[in-house]
Amino acid sequence: MLFVYAGHHHYPDINMKSIKLTEKVIESSDMLLSVTDHTAYGYAFIEKHAHCILDRRDAFIKSGIKNKKVFKA
């Protein structure tokens, strides 16, 4: 199952479930994959609670977040 933050594009052939991005959800995830760089996301909040972040769009770096748990992809 692929969990995505609300507002994702609908792909009928992929089993996705939209979830609220909470502290509990972030902390219970092994890794977060960032595939967008929209300013609507709280990157500092995500970074604070995440264990590992794979950043496809340099959203965290653009937001001024440079951390050893954020990896550029």
N, C-alpha and C positions, 0 to 999 in steps of 0.2 A: 504494500500500500504506500502510495506517495502522498504525504501530507503537505498541503500548501496553504499559505496565508490567503485569507479571503480576497477576492478580486482577481483570481487567476483566470486565464483563458480556458475555455472548455474544450477538452479533447475527449470525445466519446469513446475512443478505443483504449484510453489509459485510465486505470482505476485510481482516481484521485479523490481525496476528501478535503474540503476546506475546513480549517480549524482557526480558532482565535490564537494569536501569538502571545502566549502568557509566559511568565517566569517559569512556571512548572513545566510547560511544554518544552521550552528552550533547554532547561536544565536536564530534562529526561532524554534529550536527544544526544546521540553520540557525535553527530556532526550536522551542521547546517550548511546548506548550499544556497548561496545568494546568486541568483541569475538575473537580477534587475538592479537598477540604481536609482529607483524612484525616491524622491525626498520624503515621501509619506511614511517611510519606515523609520523606526527609532533605532538607528544603528548602534548608538552607545548602549541602549538597553539590551539589545541583542548580544553585543560583545560582552557585556558585563556578566550575562548568565550562560553563555555558550561555552562548551568545552573545546570545540574545534569548528572553524568556519572556513569554507572553501568559497572564495569570492571571485566570481566569473566576470564582474563588471567594475572591479576596483572601487566599489561603493564605500567600503569601510575606509580605505586610504583617502578617497575624495572627501570623506567626512572628518578627516583628521585622526582616524583611529589606526595606529600602527602598533601591532601586538604580535607576540610570537604564536598566538593561537589562530591568527588570521593568515590564510594562505592564498596567494594569487594563483588563479587557474587559467 
